[in-house]
Amino acid sequence: MQCSAFVKVLLLIGLSSLGTLGAAQDADLIFLGQNIITMDASDVSAVAVRGDRIVVAGSEQDARALQGEDTRVIELGERALLPGFIDAHGHFAGVARYVDMLDLSSPPVGDVTSVDDVVRKLKDRIENLNIPAGELVYGYGYDDSLLAEQRHPDRDDLDRASTDHPIVIRHVSGHLLGANSMALLDAGVGANSPDPAGGIIRRRTGSNEPDGVMEETAMQFFPGTGELLAPQRQSELRREAIQIYAGYGITTIQDSNVSQAYVDQLKAEGLEQEYAADIVTFVMGNPLPDDVLATVAADTNYTGGVRNGGVKFTLDGSPQGRTAWMSEPYNAGPPGAAADYVAYPSYDPDAWLNRIGPLIERGVPVLAHANGDAAIDLMIDGVANAIAAGPVPDHRSVIIHAQLIREDQLDRVAELAIIPSFYSAHPFFWGDWHRLSFGEERASFISPVQAAIARDIPFTVHNDSPIVPPDMMRLLEITVNRETRSGFVLGADQRASVMQALHAITLGAAYQYFEENEKGSITVGKRADLVILEDNPLTVETSELGEVAVLETFARGKSIFNANTD
């Protein structure tokens, strides 16, 4: 387990967990069993919940003292009780919107293995839904690294699906898309269209004519998924998405890269009917002018289950999309890339350096998407400049993904109290691809959790949903084993223990959100956010962690998912 200062404080807090609060009143829930993993170092056999709070974490006798006629008593047996899982980074809105859209994912998420499969599924979608000519057809999740052709479907491929419908398909990374000829025409993207700052319109060989593949900011010319659904349907899908997350044991969800108007809409919906789980939003800072950015505030309290956690910036692209901004060339870049290809920033570096300081100074938490080490240098420099300018509050700035971070950068991260949130699903999903893109040495150091632990750096891990489903047990398995699709162990020395990985999705994530006093452990006085697993993750074979089922999820003391009824 990590031994950072903040964990030591939490361990001390946990020593008081054998007490009770308000024992004169009956408990609503009592859990009994030997597989209660508190995450605060206490050894307990019973937990009692009243309202939205844990009131007992101790012995069966302690808990039974609060049992009344209406108390639900759960005998765990071989099952395990843990704190509810916390989504350290993802896009709730994307998960919601994708429910109604065409999934073009490859195994194990979907069944697409070739460009022909993409074309077939698009054709089937048009025919089965009888989509009228001229109406946009949208798909998501294709992965060129897993297609037999190992390339992006281009406009000619997509034209095979239809020339009567505009077609847009979004890459699994979320950093590229493909468009057919009609979609390009509708978007006004042609041979004379210049590449936008921070993006590339890929061209046909020997021509300026677009080939249909758009990188990074070039995606802005095409409709986003939010434009494809009526507001009422979007609202309905958000409620459905809560259940998707709850089914994976998640009780706090991140919704990153959103607008302030969207945050306000979520809060309004939450006041009408409180969201079953907590949603922490982060307003997208890249497109905002300075005067608007200066008005974005971080909430300390939830409104209807929603609070804005701060601001998010995106500094570069995706390693699986080969757009992560590097300091040294790729071993294998995108088609036609020069030998010295390092990709590029997706946001003006000077703008980042100028804008992060005022946010940190006024206590607004900042997340920065930075995958490549050049982007990570930029992120760290921004934090360093802000701190050097004068005293700043506890900032807990987060490097989102931090995939290609270097050893020397981790030293600076430790010094500046930056939190890396590692995209630890990568070793399985794209580890083999990264070995081609970056070579063995760099690829083996992605998501270096042990290097972070050695430096006493608080860290988290995440799925970046909807890029991959918000499956926390599979994330746990990948973080612990680091096994690629081919069975290769990618960076064996960076494998986490099960307890270290659990810490990253409970107490570690709570700390990232400034909520360590409310969430992340089964401790008296904390929120009753809990999850029941069918087996104890500390005792099952590590290769089977991803198969451990979530049986029931509780948020604020209420059951929000039950595998036996949902």
C-alpha positions as CSV (number, residue, x, y, z in Angstrom):
1,M,0.0,0.0,0.0
2,Q,1.2,3.5,-0.7
3,C,2.7,5.2,2.3
4,S,2.4,8.8,1.4
5,A,1.7,11.4,4.1
6,F,-2.0,11.7,3.2
7,V,-2.5,7.9,3.6
8,K,-0.8,8.0,7.0
9,V,-3.3,10.6,8.1
10,L,-6.2,8.5,6.8
11,L,-4.8,5.4,8.6
12,L,-5.0,7.4,11.9
13,I,-8.5,8.4,11.1
14,G,-9.3,4.7,10.6
15,L,-8.2,3.9,14.1
16,S,-11.4,5.5,15.4
17,S,-13.6,3.4,13.2
18,L,-14.6,0.9,15.9
19,G,-16.8,3.5,17.5
20,T,-20.5,4.3,16.9
21,L,-22.4,7.4,16.1
22,G,-25.9,8.0,17.4
23,A,-26.4,4.4,18.7
24,A,-29.9,5.3,20.0
25,Q,-31.4,4.9,16.5
26,D,-31.7,1.8,14.4
27,A,-29.5,1.1,11.5
28,D,-30.9,0.9,8.0
29,L,-28.3,-1.6,6.8
30,I,-26.0,-4.1,8.6
31,F,-23.3,-6.0,6.8
32,L,-21.7,-9.1,8.5
33,G,-18.7,-11.1,7.3
34,Q,-15.0,-11.7,7.3
35,N,-14.3,-10.2,3.9
36,I,-14.8,-6.5,4.7
37,I,-12.0,-4.5,3.0
38,T,-12.2,-1.1,4.7
39,M,-9.1,0.5,3.0
40,D,-8.4,2.4,6.3
41,A,-6.3,-0.5,7.8
42,S,-8.9,-1.4,10.4
43,D,-10.0,-5.1,10.8
44,V,-13.7,-5.3,11.1
45,S,-16.4,-8.0,10.8
46,A,-19.5,-5.8,10.7
47,V,-20.6,-2.5,9.2
48,A,-23.8,-0.6,10.0
49,V,-25.4,2.3,8.0
50,R,-27.9,4.8,9.0
51,G,-29.1,7.2,6.4
52,D,-26.2,8.1,4.1
53,R,-23.5,7.5,6.8
54,I,-21.5,4.6,8.2
55,V,-22.2,4.5,11.9
56,V,-20.5,1.3,12.9
57,A,-17.3,-0.4,11.5
58,G,-16.4,-3.0,14.1
59,S,-17.7,-6.2,15.6
60,E,-21.0,-8.0,14.9
61,Q,-22.0,-7.1,18.5
62,D,-21.5,-3.4,17.8
63,A,-23.6,-3.6,14.6
64,R,-26.3,-5.9,16.1
65,A,-26.9,-3.3,18.8
66,L,-28.4,-1.1,16.2
67,Q,-30.6,-3.7,14.5
68,G,-34.3,-2.9,14.5
69,E,-37.4,-4.4,12.8
70,D,-36.8,-2.7,9.5
71,T,-33.0,-3.1,9.4
72,R,-31.8,-5.0,6.3
73,V,-29.1,-7.5,7.5
74,I,-26.8,-8.8,4.8
75,E,-24.7,-11.9,5.6
76,L,-21.8,-11.6,3.3
77,G,-20.5,-15.2,3.5
78,E,-17.8,-15.6,0.8
79,R,-18.7,-12.2,-0.7
80,A,-16.6,-9.1,0.0
81,L,-17.7,-5.6,1.0
82,L,-15.6,-2.6,-0.2
83,P,-15.9,1.2,-0.4
84,G,-17.7,2.2,-3.6
85,F,-15.4,2.7,-6.5
86,I,-14.5,6.2,-7.7
87,D,-14.1,7.0,-11.4
88,A,-10.9,9.1,-11.4
89,H,-11.3,10.1,-15.0
90,G,-13.9,9.6,-17.7
91,H,-16.7,11.1,-19.7
92,F,-20.1,10.4,-18.3
93,A,-21.9,12.3,-21.1
94,G,-20.1,10.1,-23.7
95,V,-21.2,6.9,-22.0
96,A,-24.8,8.2,-22.0
97,R,-24.8,9.4,-25.6
98,Y,-23.2,6.2,-26.9
99,V,-26.0,4.0,-25.6
100,D,-28.1,4.8,-28.7
101,M,-25.3,4.8,-31.2
102,L,-23.6,2.2,-33.4
103,D,-20.8,0.4,-31.5
104,L,-17.8,-0.4,-33.8
105,S,-15.5,-1.7,-31.0
106,S,-13.2,-4.7,-31.4
107,P,-13.1,-7.6,-29.0
108,P,-13.4,-8.0,-26.1
109,V,-15.8,-5.0,-26.1
110,G,-17.3,-5.6,-29.6
111,D,-16.9,-7.8,-32.6
112,V,-15.3,-5.6,-35.3
113,T,-12.1,-7.1,-36.7
114,S,-11.8,-5.6,-40.2
115,V,-12.6,-2.6,-42.3
116,D,-15.2,-4.8,-44.0
117,D,-16.9,-5.3,-40.6
118,V,-17.1,-1.6,-40.2
119,V,-18.8,-1.2,-43.6
120,R,-21.1,-4.1,-42.9
121,K,-22.3,-2.8,-39.6
122,L,-22.9,0.6,-41.1
123,K,-24.9,-0.9,-43.9
124,D,-26.9,-3.0,-41.5
125,R,-27.6,0.1,-39.3
126,I,-29.0,2.0,-42.3
127,E,-31.1,-0.8,-43.5
128,N,-32.4,-2.0,-40.1
129,L,-33.4,1.5,-38.9
130,N,-34.5,2.5,-42.4
131,I,-32.5,5.7,-42.1
132,P,-33.7,8.3,-44.7
133,A,-31.2,9.4,-47.3
134,G,-29.3,12.6,-46.2
135,E,-29.6,11.8,-42.5
136,L,-26.3,11.4,-40.6
137,V,-25.1,7.9,-39.6
138,Y,-22.8,7.9,-36.6
139,G,-20.6,5.1,-35.2
140,Y,-18.0,5.0,-32.5
141,G,-15.2,2.9,-31.1
142,Y,-13.4,1.6,-34.2
143,D,-9.7,0.8,-33.5
144,D,-7.3,0.7,-36.4
145,S,-4.7,-1.1,-34.3
146,L,-7.1,-4.1,-34.0
147,L,-8.4,-4.1,-37.6
148,A,-6.9,-6.7,-39.9
149,E,-5.7,-4.0,-42.2
150,Q,-4.2,-1.9,-39.3
151,R,-5.4,1.3,-40.8
152,H,-8.2,3.8,-40.4
153,P,-11.3,3.3,-42.6
154,D,-11.2,6.2,-45.1
155,R,-13.8,8.0,-47.2
156,D,-13.7,5.4,-49.9
157,D,-14.4,2.6,-47.4
158,L,-17.2,4.5,-45.8
159,D,-18.7,5.4,-49.2
160,R,-19.1,1.6,-49.7
161,A,-21.5,1.7,-46.8
162,S,-23.5,4.6,-48.4
163,T,-23.1,7.5,-50.7
164,D,-26.6,8.7,-49.8
165,H,-25.9,9.3,-46.1
166,P,-23.3,11.4,-44.4
167,I,-21.3,8.9,-42.3
168,V,-19.0,9.8,-39.4
169,I,-17.2,7.2,-37.2
170,R,-15.3,8.1,-34.1
171,H,-12.0,6.4,-33.3
172,V,-11.8,4.5,-30.0
173,S,-9.4,7.1,-28.6
174,G,-11.8,10.0,-29.2
175,H,-9.0,11.9,-30.9
176,L,-9.7,11.0,-34.6
177,L,-12.7,10.3,-36.8
178,G,-13.5,9.1,-40.3
179,A,-15.9,10.7,-42.7
180,N,-17.3,9.6,-46.0
181,S,-17.6,11.9,-49.1
182,M,-21.1,13.2,-48.2
183,A,-20.0,14.0,-44.6
184,L,-17.0,15.9,-46.0
185,L,-19.1,17.8,-48.4
186,D,-21.7,18.7,-45.7
187,A,-18.9,19.9,-43.4
188,G,-17.3,22.0,-46.2
189,V,-14.0,20.2,-45.9
190,G,-12.1,19.9,-49.2
191,A,-8.8,20.2,-50.9
192,N,-8.6,24.0,-50.1
193,S,-9.4,23.5,-46.4
194,P,-6.3,24.3,-44.2
195,D,-5.4,22.2,-41.2
196,P,-6.7,23.9,-38.0
197,A,-4.3,24.7,-35.2
198,G,-3.7,21.6,-33.2
199,G,-5.1,19.2,-35.8
200,I,-4.6,17.6,-39.2
201,I,-6.9,16.8,-42.1
202,R,-5.3,13.7,-43.6
203,R,-4.9,13.9,-47.4
204,R,-4.9,11.3,-50.2
205,T,-1.4,10.4,-51.3
206,G,-0.1,12.9,-53.8
207,S,-3.1,15.2,-53.4
208,N,-4.6,17.8,-51.1
209,E,-8.0,16.0,-51.3
210,P,-9.0,14.9,-47.8
211,D,-8.9,11.1,-47.3
212,G,-11.7,11.3,-44.7
213,V,-9.5,10.9,-41.5
214,M,-9.5,13.9,-39.2
215,E,-7.0,14.2,-36.3
216,E,-7.6,16.2,-33.1
217,T,-9.1,19.7,-33.6
218,A,-9.9,18.8,-37.3
219,M,-12.8,16.9,-35.8
220,Q,-14.5,20.2,-35.0
221,F,-15.9,20.5,-38.5
222,F,-18.2,17.5,-37.9
223,P,-21.2,17.1,-35.6
224,G,-20.6,15.9,-32.1
225,T,-22.7,13.1,-30.6
226,G,-24.6,15.6,-28.4
227,E,-26.0,17.2,-31.5
228,L,-27.7,13.9,-32.6
229,L,-30.1,13.5,-29.8
230,A,-33.0,15.5,-28.5
231,P,-32.6,17.0,-25.1
232,Q,-35.3,14.8,-23.5
233,R,-33.6,11.7,-24.8
234,Q,-30.2,12.9,-23.6
235,S,-31.7,13.4,-20.1
236,E,-33.2,9.8,-20.2
237,L,-29.9,8.4,-21.3
238,R,-28.1,10.0,-18.4
239,R,-30.3,8.2,-16.0
240,E,-29.6,4.9,-17.9
241,A,-25.8,5.6,-17.8
242,I,-25.9,5.9,-14.0
243,Q,-27.1,2.3,-13.9
244,I,-24.2,1.3,-16.2
245,Y,-21.7,2.8,-13.8
246,A,-23.5,1.4,-10.7
247,G,-23.3,-2.1,-12.3
248,Y,-19.5,-1.8,-12.1
249,G,-19.6,-0.7,-8.5
250,I,-19.0,3.0,-9.2
251,T,-20.5,5.5,-6.8
252,T,-18.6,8.7,-7.9
253,I,-18.5,9.4,-11.6
254,Q,-16.4,12.0,-13.6
255,D,-17.8,13.9,-16.5
256,S,-14.9,15.7,-18.1
257,N,-14.7,18.1,-21.1
258,V,-18.1,19.7,-20.6
259,S,-19.6,23.2,-20.9
260,Q,-20.8,25.3,-18.0
261,A,-24.3,25.3,-19.6
262,Y,-24.2,21.5,-19.5
263,V,-23.2,21.6,-15.8
264,D,-26.1,23.9,-15.0
265,Q,-28.4,21.5,-16.9
266,L,-27.2,18.5,-14.9
267,K,-27.8,20.4,-11.6
268,A,-31.3,21.4,-12.7
269,E,-32.1,17.8,-13.5
270,G,-30.6,16.7,-10.2
271,L,-32.8,19.1,-8.3
272,E,-35.9,17.6,-10.0
273,Q,-34.7,14.1,-9.2
274,E,-31.4,13.6,-7.4
275,Y,-28.9,11.5,-9.4
276,A,-28.4,8.1,-7.7
277,A,-24.6,8.5,-7.8
278,D,-22.4,11.5,-7.5
279,I,-21.2,13.2,-10.7
280,V,-18.2,15.5,-10.7
281,T,-17.9,17.6,-13.8
282,F,-14.9,19.4,-15.2
283,V,-15.5,22.3,-17.6
284,M,-13.4,22.2,-20.8
285,G,-11.0,25.1,-20.7
286,N,-9.5,24.9,-24.2
287,P,-12.1,26.9,-26.1
288,L,-13.0,29.4,-23.4
289,P,-11.9,33.0,-23.6
290,D,-10.1,34.4,-20.6
291,D,-13.1,36.4,-19.3
292,V,-15.3,33.3,-19.2
293,L,-12.6,31.1,-17.8
294,A,-12.3,33.5,-14.9
295,T,-15.9,32.8,-13.9
296,V,-15.6,29.0,-13.7
297,A,-15.7,28.0,-10.1
298,A,-15.2,24.7,-8.2
299,D,-18.1,23.6,-6.0
300,T,-17.6,22.4,-2.5
301,N,-21.1,20.8,-2.3
302,Y,-23.2,18.7,-4.5
303,T,-26.5,19.9,-6.0
304,G,-28.8,17.1,-6.9
305,G,-25.8,14.7,-6.9
306,V,-23.7,17.1,-9.2
307,R,-20.8,19.4,-8.5
308,N,-18.3,21.1,-10.7
309,G,-14.8,19.9,-9.7
310,G,-12.8,22.4,-11.7
311,V,-11.4,22.9,-15.2
312,K,-9.9,20.4,-17.8
313,F,-7.5,21.2,-20.5
314,T,-6.3,18.9,-23.3
315,L,-2.7,19.4,-24.2
316,D,-2.1,16.6,-26.8
317,G,-3.5,13.6,-28.4
318,S,-3.6,9.8,-28.0
319,P,-0.8,7.2,-28.0
320,Q,-3.1,4.6,-29.6
321,G,-4.0,7.2,-32.2
322,R,-0.3,8.1,-32.6
323,T,-1.0,11.7,-31.8
324,A,0.5,11.9,-28.3
325,W,3.1,14.7,-28.3
326,M,6.6,13.2,-27.7
327,S,10.1,14.6,-27.1
328,E,11.7,11.8,-29.1
329,P,10.4,10.4,-32.4
330,Y,8.0,7.5,-32.6
331,N,9.4,4.2,-33.6
332,A,6.4,3.8,-35.9
333,G,4.2,6.8,-36.6
334,P,1.0,7.3,-38.6
335,P,1.0,6.5,-42.4
336,G,3.4,8.7,-44.3
337,A,5.0,10.2,-41.1
338,A,8.6,11.4,-41.3
339,A,11.3,9.5,-39.4
340,D,11.5,12.4,-36.9
341,Y,7.7,12.5,-36.2
342,V,6.9,13.5,-32.6
343,A,3.2,14.5,-33.1
344,Y,2.2,18.0,-31.9
345,P,0.4,19.9,-29.1
346,S,-3.4,20.1,-29.5
347,Y,-3.4,23.3,-27.4
348,D,-1.3,26.5,-27.6
349,P,1.5,25.9,-25.1
350,D,1.7,29.6,-24.2
351,A,-2.0,29.7,-23.5
352,W,-1.6,26.8,-21.1
353,L,1.3,28.5,-19.3
354,N,-0.5,31.8,-19.0
355,R,-3.9,30.3,-17.9
356,I,-3.1,27.7,-15.3
357,G,-1.6,30.1,-12.7
358,P,-4.8,32.2,-12.1
359,L,-6.9,29.0,-11.7
360,I,-4.5,27.5,-9.1
361,E,-4.3,30.8,-7.3
362,R,-8.0,31.0,-6.8
363,G,-8.3,27.4,-5.8
364,V,-9.9,25.9,-8.9
365,P,-8.6,22.3,-9.4
366,V,-7.0,21.7,-12.9
367,L,-6.9,18.5,-14.9
368,A,-4.6,18.4,-17.9
369,H,-4.8,15.7,-20.5
370,A,-1.2,14.9,-21.3
371,N,-0.1,11.5,-22.8
372,G,3.2,12.2,-24.5
373,D,6.2,13.2,-22.5
374,A,6.5,16.6,-24.3
375,A,2.9,17.4,-23.2
376,I,3.7,16.2,-19.7
377,D,6.7,18.6,-19.6
378,L,4.3,21.4,-20.6
379,M,1.8,20.4,-17.9
380,I,4.5,20.3,-15.2
381,D,6.0,23.6,-16.3
382,G,2.6,25.3,-15.9
383,V,2.2,24.0,-12.4
384,A,5.8,24.9,-11.5
385,N,5.4,28.5,-12.8
386,A,2.2,28.9,-10.8
387,I,3.8,27.7,-7.6
388,A,7.0,29.8,-8.2
389,A,4.8,33.0,-8.6
390,G,3.7,32.9,-5.0
391,P,1.9,30.9,-2.3
392,V,-0.9,28.7,-3.6
393,P,-3.6,26.7,-1.9
394,D,-3.5,22.9,-1.9
395,H,-3.9,22.4,-5.7
396,R,-3.8,18.7,-6.4
397,S,-3.3,19.3,-10.1
398,V,-3.8,16.2,-12.1
399,I,-2.0,14.8,-15.2
400,I,-4.7,12.9,-17.0
401,H,-3.4,9.7,-18.5
402,A,0.4,10.4,-18.1
403,Q,1.1,7.5,-20.3
404,L,4.6,8.3,-21.6
405,I,5.9,9.9,-18.4
406,R,9.6,9.7,-17.8
407,E,11.5,9.0,-14.5
408,D,12.8,12.6,-14.3
409,Q,9.3,13.9,-14.8
410,L,8.1,11.8,-11.9
411,D,10.7,13.5,-9.7
412,R,9.2,16.8,-10.6
413,V,5.7,15.5,-10.0
414,A,6.6,14.5,-6.5
415,E,8.3,17.8,-5.8
416,L,5.3,19.8,-7.0
417,A,2.6,17.6,-5.4
418,I,1.0,16.8,-8.8
419,I,-1.2,13.7,-9.1
420,P,-0.8,11.4,-12.1
421,S,-4.0,9.6,-13.0
422,F,-2.7,6.7,-15.1
423,Y,-4.7,5.2,-17.9
424,S,-3.9,1.8,-16.6
425,A,-6.2,0.0,-19.0
426,H,-3.6,0.6,-21.8
427,P,-1.3,-2.4,-21.2
428,F,-4.0,-4.8,-22.2
429,F,-6.0,-2.8,-24.8
430,W,-3.0,-1.2,-26.6
431,G,0.2,-2.5,-25.1
432,D,1.2,-4.5,-28.2
433,W,0.5,-1.4,-30.3
434,H,2.6,0.7,-28.1
435,R,5.5,-1.6,-28.4
436,L,5.4,-0.9,-32.2
437,S,4.8,2.8,-31.8
438,F,7.4,3.6,-29.0
439,G,9.7,0.6,-28.7
440,E,10.0,-1.8,-25.8
441,E,11.7,0.6,-23.3
442,R,9.1,3.4,-23.5
443,A,6.2,1.1,-23.9
444,S,7.1,-0.9,-20.8
445,F,7.1,2.3,-18.7
446,I,3.5,3.4,-19.5
447,S,1.4,3.8,-16.3
448,P,4.4,3.3,-14.0
449,V,2.6,2.9,-10.7
450,Q,5.5,1.4,-8.9
451,A,7.8,4.2,-9.9
452,A,5.1,6.6,-8.5
453,I,4.9,4.6,-5.3
454,A,8.7,4.6,-4.9
455,R,8.5,8.4,-4.8
456,D,5.5,8.5,-2.5
457,I,3.4,10.1,-5.2
458,P,-0.4,9.8,-4.7
459,F,-1.9,8.4,-7.9
460,T,-5.1,7.1,-9.4
461,V,-6.0,4.8,-12.3
462,H,-8.9,5.1,-14.7
463,N,-10.8,3.6,-17.8
464,D,-11.4,6.9,-19.6
465,S,-14.9,5.7,-20.4
466,P,-16.5,5.5,-23.0
467,I,-13.1,4.8,-24.6
468,V,-13.3,1.5,-22.8
469,P,-16.3,0.5,-20.6
470,P,-16.1,1.7,-16.9
471,D,-15.3,-1.9,-15.8
472,M,-13.4,-1.4,-12.5
473,M,-12.6,-5.0,-11.9
474,R,-11.1,-5.4,-15.3
475,L,-9.1,-2.2,-14.7
476,L,-7.9,-3.7,-11.4
477,E,-6.8,-6.9,-13.2
478,I,-4.9,-5.0,-15.9
479,T,-3.2,-2.7,-13.3
480,V,-2.1,-5.7,-11.4
481,N,-1.0,-8.0,-14.3
482,R,-0.1,-5.6,-17.1
483,E,-0.7,-8.4,-19.6
484,T,-1.2,-7.4,-23.3
485,R,-3.7,-9.0,-25.7
486,S,-0.9,-11.2,-26.9
487,G,-0.1,-12.4,-23.4
488,F,3.1,-10.3,-23.1
489,V,3.8,-8.8,-19.7
490,L,4.5,-5.1,-20.4
491,G,6.8,-3.7,-17.7
492,A,6.6,-6.4,-15.1
493,D,8.4,-4.1,-12.6
494,Q,5.4,-1.7,-12.8
495,R,2.7,-4.2,-11.8
496,A,0.7,-3.1,-8.8
497,S,-0.4,-5.3,-5.9
498,V,-4.1,-5.8,-5.6
499,M,-4.2,-3.5,-2.5
500,Q,-2.3,-0.8,-4.3
501,A,-4.7,-0.9,-7.2
502,L,-7.7,-0.9,-4.9
503,H,-6.3,2.1,-3.2
504,A,-6.1,3.9,-6.5
505,I,-9.8,3.5,-7.2
506,T,-11.0,4.2,-3.6
507,L,-8.9,6.3,-1.2
508,G,-6.5,7.6,-3.8
509,A,-9.3,8.7,-6.0
510,A,-11.1,10.3,-3.1
511,Y,-8.0,12.3,-2.3
512,Q,-7.7,13.4,-6.0
513,Y,-11.3,14.9,-5.6
514,F,-10.6,16.5,-2.2
515,E,-13.1,14.1,-0.8
516,E,-10.9,11.9,1.4
517,N,-12.8,12.9,4.5
518,E,-16.1,11.8,2.9
519,K,-15.3,8.8,0.7
520,G,-12.9,6.1,-0.2
521,S,-12.9,3.9,3.0
522,I,-15.3,2.1,5.2
523,T,-14.8,4.4,8.2
524,V,-17.3,5.7,10.7
525,G,-18.7,9.0,9.7
526,K,-18.0,8.7,6.0
527,R,-20.5,8.3,3.3
528,A,-22.2,4.9,2.9
529,D,-20.9,4.4,-0.6
530,L,-20.3,0.6,-0.8
531,V,-20.0,-2.3,-3.2
532,I,-20.5,-6.0,-2.7
533,L,-18.3,-8.3,-4.8
534,E,-18.9,-12.0,-5.3
535,D,-15.4,-12.9,-4.2
536,N,-12.6,-11.3,-2.1
537,P,-10.2,-9.6,-4.6
538,L,-7.4,-10.1,-2.2
539,T,-7.6,-13.9,-2.3
540,V,-8.7,-14.8,-5.9
541,E,-6.1,-15.5,-8.5
542,T,-4.9,-12.2,-10.0
543,S,-5.7,-13.4,-13.5
544,E,-9.3,-13.8,-12.5
545,L,-9.8,-10.3,-10.9
546,G,-11.7,-9.1,-14.0
547,E,-14.2,-11.9,-13.6
548,V,-15.2,-11.0,-10.1
549,A,-18.8,-9.8,-10.4
550,V,-20.3,-6.8,-8.8
551,L,-23.4,-8.0,-6.9
552,E,-24.8,-4.9,-5.3
553,T,-23.8,-1.2,-5.2
554,F,-24.9,1.3,-2.5
555,A,-24.6,5.1,-2.8
556,R,-25.6,7.4,0.0
557,G,-26.8,4.3,1.9
558,K,-29.2,3.3,-0.8
559,S,-29.0,0.3,-3.1
560,I,-28.6,1.6,-6.7
561,F,-27.7,-1.7,-8.4
562,N,-28.5,-5.3,-7.5
563,A,-27.4,-8.0,-9.9
564,N,-30.3,-10.2,-8.8
565,T,-32.9,-7.6,-9.8
566,D,-31.4,-5.3,-12.3
